[in-house]
Amino acid sequence: MTKIGLIASLPEIDNKPDSVFVMHERSEKLIPFHTHTKGQLSYVEGGLAYITTQNKTYVVPARHYFWIPQGLIHELRVGVFATALRSLYFYSTNDDANEFYGKLGIYPASELLIQMINYTERWDELHIGIGDRNFDFLVALKNMLPDLNKRSLPIMLPKTEHELMQKIMNYLESHISEKLVIADVSEHFAMSERSLSRLFQSQLRISFLQYIKSLRMITAIEMIVKTQKPIADIAFEVGYASVASFSDTFYAFTSSRPSDLRRR
């Protein structure tokens, strides 16, 4: 049977609201802005995936999973060739039972969850609904999600249409290997430190220091996955003088060591 692919499957996802729709796909592609009435659980096996909402871009590394709540408009980009995206689209009838199901989140995948998601590949491109002997397995999988991880990982960068803010963000990205402090950046853009700090909070809802940290970590994730550069070189290129400091910050950000991500 010929696979129809995720983009072609979008209309099919919501056809049976009480079912779980299963889709496993290995590809590099952009799935334009869309929404569905089901919650989406997706596991990223190798490479990277990017989720874009109205005002944020999330980065999902290999061996992490994400949950997208029903009704959230989003764009999905599978960013590295041969990334496998293993997705389950769940009925939303009981999503108010736990706040987990109402928020977009990125989480490290346990071996148990990976094995359970991989097991569902036998039902690829099928709806599994009430009365199907495999439905209880998927119900159990969904019900366990809120207890697997209590904290979503902050692997995201905010977006803005503000012209000055965009110039500042581009400047920070192009100088990421340097020591970036608010005094120097504000002076470069002829602003006071207080004005620059307020601009970050008003336009991005994030502090200057939080944005720099996120930018460094996400750039590092992309370099680890997309290049074969030594970890020490990557640490230096994203602004860290110490590999140990870089590794500790990376672990706090992703729940993985840089070397772990490369092995995946």
C-alpha positions in Angstrom: 0.0 0.0 0.0 1.4 3.4 -1.0 1.8 5.9 1.9 -0.2 9.1 1.4 2.0 11.2 3.8 1.1 13.6 6.6 0.2 16.6 4.4 -2.3 14.6 2.4 -3.6 13.0 5.6 -4.5 16.3 7.3 -8.2 16.2 6.3 -8.4 12.5 7.5 -7.2 13.2 11.0 -10.5 14.7 12.2 -12.8 12.4 10.2 -13.4 10.2 13.3 -13.4 12.5 16.4 -13.4 9.6 18.9 -10.5 7.7 17.4 -6.7 7.9 17.5 -5.2 8.5 14.1 -1.7 7.0 13.6 0.9 8.5 11.3 4.6 7.6 11.0 6.6 9.4 8.4 10.3 9.9 7.5 10.8 13.0 5.5 12.1 16.6 5.3 9.2 18.9 4.6 7.1 21.9 5.6 3.6 21.3 6.8 1.9 24.8 6.5 -0.2 26.4 9.2 -3.1 24.2 10.1 -5.2 23.0 13.0 -7.1 19.9 14.0 -9.7 19.0 16.6 -7.4 16.3 18.1 -4.4 16.6 20.4 -1.1 15.7 18.7 1.6 13.6 20.3 4.7 13.4 18.1 8.1 11.7 18.8 11.1 13.0 16.9 13.5 10.2 16.0 16.7 11.7 14.7 17.3 15.2 13.4 15.1 18.1 14.4 11.6 19.4 14.1 10.3 22.9 14.3 6.9 24.0 15.5 5.8 27.6 14.7 2.8 29.3 16.3 1.6 32.8 16.0 4.4 34.3 18.1 7.0 31.5 18.9 9.2 28.9 17.2 9.9 25.7 19.2 12.8 23.4 18.4 12.4 19.7 19.1 15.6 17.6 19.1 15.9 13.9 18.5 14.5 11.6 21.2 12.1 14.3 22.5 8.4 14.4 22.0 5.9 17.2 21.8 2.2 17.7 22.6 0.1 20.1 20.5 -3.3 20.8 22.0 -6.4 20.5 19.8 -7.4 23.8 18.1 -3.9 25.3 18.1 -2.9 26.8 14.8 0.7 25.8 14.0 3.2 25.1 11.3 5.4 22.0 11.4 8.8 21.7 9.7 10.9 18.6 9.8 14.3 20.2 9.5 16.8 17.4 8.8 16.6 14.7 6.2 15.8 11.2 7.5 14.1 12.6 10.6 11.3 10.2 11.5 8.2 11.9 13.0 6.0 9.4 14.8 2.6 11.0 15.5 -0.6 10.0 17.3 -3.7 12.2 17.0 -5.8 11.6 20.0 -9.6 12.2 20.6 -10.0 15.3 22.8 -13.1 14.4 24.7 -11.3 14.2 28.1 -8.6 16.8 27.5 -10.0 18.9 30.4 -9.0 16.2 32.8 -5.5 17.5 33.1 -3.8 20.8 32.2 -1.1 18.9 30.3 -3.5 18.4 27.4 -4.2 22.2 27.0 -0.6 23.4 26.5 2.0 23.0 23.8 5.0 21.3 25.4 8.4 19.6 24.6 9.7 16.8 26.7 12.5 14.2 26.8 11.2 10.8 25.8 11.7 7.8 28.2 12.6 4.4 26.8 9.1 3.2 27.8 7.4 5.9 25.8 9.7 5.4 22.8 8.9 1.7 22.7 5.2 2.3 23.0 5.1 4.8 20.2 7.3 2.6 18.0 4.8 -0.2 18.6 2.0 1.8 17.0 3.7 1.8 13.6 1.8 -1.3 12.8 -1.3 0.8 12.6 0.2 3.5 10.4 -2.4 5.7 8.6 -5.3 4.0 10.4 -7.9 5.2 12.8 -8.0 3.1 16.0 -11.3 3.6 17.8 -13.6 2.3 20.5 -14.3 -1.4 19.9 -10.9 -2.0 18.3 -8.9 -4.4 20.5 -5.9 -2.0 20.3 -7.7 1.0 21.5 -7.1 0.4 25.2 -3.3 0.4 24.5 -3.6 3.9 23.1 -5.9 5.1 25.9 -3.2 4.0 28.4 -0.5 5.8 26.4 -2.4 9.1 26.4 -3.4 8.8 30.1 0.3 8.3 31.2 1.5 11.5 29.5 0.8 14.0 32.3 2.8 11.8 34.8 5.9 11.3 32.6 7.2 14.9 32.7 6.1 17.7 35.0 8.0 20.5 33.2 8.0 21.4 29.5 11.5 22.2 28.2 12.0 25.9 27.2 13.4 25.1 23.8 11.8 28.0 21.9 12.5 31.5 20.5 9.8 34.2 20.4 8.9 36.0 17.2 7.9 39.5 16.5 7.0 41.9 13.6 8.6 44.9 15.5 11.2 46.3 13.2 13.7 47.4 15.8 13.3 44.2 17.7 14.0 42.2 14.6 17.2 44.2 14.0 18.4 43.5 17.5 17.6 39.8 17.2 19.5 39.6 13.9 22.5 41.4 15.6 22.5 39.0 18.5 22.4 36.0 16.2 25.3 37.3 14.1 27.4 38.0 17.2 26.5 34.8 19.2 30.1 33.8 19.7 30.8 37.0 21.5 30.2 38.1 25.1 26.8 39.7 24.8 25.8 42.0 27.7 22.9 44.4 27.7 25.1 47.5 28.3 27.0 46.9 25.0 24.0 45.9 22.9 22.0 48.9 24.2 24.9 51.2 23.3 25.1 49.7 19.8 21.5 50.6 19.2 21.7 54.0 20.9 19.3 53.0 23.7 19.4 52.9 27.4 19.7 49.6 29.1 16.3 50.1 30.7 14.6 50.8 27.3 16.2 47.7 25.8 15.1 45.6 28.7 11.5 46.9 28.4 11.5 46.3 24.7 12.4 42.6 25.2 9.6 42.2 27.8 7.0 44.1 25.8 7.7 42.5 22.4 9.0 39.0 23.3 7.7 38.5 26.8 11.2 37.3 27.8 14.2 39.0 29.4 17.4 39.9 27.5 19.4 37.2 29.4 16.7 34.5 28.8 16.7 35.3 25.1 20.5 35.1 24.8 20.5 31.8 26.7 17.8 30.3 24.4 19.5 31.6 21.3 22.8 30.0 22.3 21.2 26.7 23.2 19.0 26.4 20.1 22.0 27.3 17.9 24.0 24.7 19.6 21.3 22.0 19.2 21.2 22.7 15.4 25.0 22.6 15.1 25.2 19.3 17.0 22.6 17.7 14.8 23.6 19.2 11.5 27.4 19.2 11.7 30.2 17.0 12.8 32.0 19.8 14.6 33.6 18.8 18.0 31.4 19.8 21.0 34.2 22.0 22.3 34.2 24.0 19.0 30.4 24.4 19.2 30.5 25.6 22.8 33.0 28.3 21.7 31.0 29.3 18.6 27.9 29.9 20.7 29.7 32.0 23.3 30.9 29.6 26.0 34.6 29.7 27.1 34.2 26.5 29.2 32.9 23.2 27.8 31.8 22.2 31.3 29.7 25.3 31.7 28.2 24.8 28.2 27.4 21.2 29.0 25.7 22.0 32.3 23.6 24.8 30.7 22.7 22.5 27.8 21.6 19.7 30.2 19.4 22.2 32.2 17.9 23.3 28.9 17.3 20.0 27.2 17.7 17.3 29.9 20.4 15.8 27.7 24.2 16.2 27.5 25.5 17.5 24.1 27.3 14.2 23.5 24.0 12.3 24.1 22.2 14.3 21.4 24.9 13.6 18.9 24.7 9.8 19.5 21.0 10.0 18.6 
